[in-house]
Amino acid sequence: MSFQSLGLDPRLLQNVAKQGYAVTTPIQKKAIPAILEGRDVVGLAQTGTGKTAAFVLPLLHRLMSGPRHQLRALIVGPTRELAEQTKDVVAKLGEHVGLRSVTIYGGVGQQPQINGVRQGAEFAIACPGRLLDLLGQGKFNLNHVECLVLDEADRMFDMGFLPDIRKILQRLPPKRQILLFSATMPAEIRALVHEILRDPVTVQIAHCKPAETVEHALYPVEQPQKTAMLMALLKKTGDGSVLVFTRTKHRAKRLAAQLAAAGHRAASLQGNLSQRQRQAALDGFKSGQHQILVATDLAARGIDVADITHVINVDMPATVDDYTHRIGRTGRAAKTGDAFTFTTREDESAVRAIERVLGFKIERRRLEGFDYSAAPAAQAPAHPRRPHAGPKPGGKPGGHPGGAGRKPHPGGIRSFGKRRFSR
């Protein structure tokens, strides 16, 4: 379907064409007409399917008419990176239409965010913690919000933001349109849908599997040899952009430093960085200044970088969904990509769970020329064993009001989707 057939404002169609888009993706084809009709919508789609434009375009069209200089659309997501990414989409698709947007998240000063709302931004793209903080201080209100978008709803639930979402909903006008987008639909999110949405249209687009343009491979290796294997594998990946995932922020920082010391153009993206440092790392990766970005899962749904050729999981992701979202960073827009995962004997249950979702057995590979018998240099373990203590009462994963990412599960049991396995 062409964008012209959707009835969007001609100025928006010009912006769409400027971005090089000719036809809608499946999620856009099904969601945009329903949103334009004012319906509540549940969108189930994997990352990289064009879902951000699926709600940004109809919201821009709606806000181009009606009152200006007041907050009318609120987009809530789990991380700062995703907020900035969404703001970029709003800016590109809304060029020359006179609508303004502001991002609201922790880790940076409040005043520019407060000023952005008070000076008449029609869009706010926010993380739950900082938004509630400013609302609680009485800096502004949501009295004129016509549409709420809950983006990456399952990720927000995983990070402990469901109570915050309920508090935000209490501050909205009774008459509002709600759009909920999620890659998966766990029971808690399904219950929220039934509670807050009115007769929603459900749009489901291949929300379980990564893109078919991605080639998957497993590299079995002993835990202490992972860094050496990564160094060896990078010699074979060429000059493309490589996104490396680890389980912990400390390992991401250390691994990026080791890669840089070995002569690679590498940076890390993890929760211990300031917002300026995180943005600099992302900008450097986008521009090609950094060929390799070592990241934790906080980045899995917040990175929108064209032409990532390889995703390498140095550490096995915590869930099948995390695997999907990590891998979704490559093979985008019908381009091909490679997804390599280092596995130990402890990861076999996790691998089987991933294979059940993918529907095929992932190829196991040995890295040619790698000395599997060599004793690795002494290094700290990626995620040392600790007795299972359970979550802290009232604790919120991620530890940051702006949604800076969640901490790994602290014990000997991990959950893959609804399946649990011991390690």
Secondary structure, DSSP 8 states (H G I E B T S, - for coil): -BGGGGT--HHHHHHHHHTT--B--HHHHHHHHHHHTT--EEEEE-TTSSHHHHHHHHHHHHHTSS--SS--EEEE-S-HHHHHHHHHHHHHHTTTS---EEEE-SSS-SHHHHHHHHTT-SEEEE-HHHHHHHHHTTS---TT--EEEE-SHHHHHHTT-HHHHHHHHHTS-SS-EEEEEES---HHHHHHHHHH-SS-EEEEE--SS--TTEEEEEEE--GGGHHHHHHHHHTTSTTSEEEEE-SSHHHHHHHHHHHHHTT--EEEE-TTS-HHHHHHHHHHHHHTS-SEEEE-GGGTTT---TTEEEEEESS--SSHHHHHHHHTTSSGGG--EEEEEEE-GGGHHHHHHHHHHHTS--EE---TT--TTS-------SS---------TT--TTSSTT--------SSEEEETTEEEE-
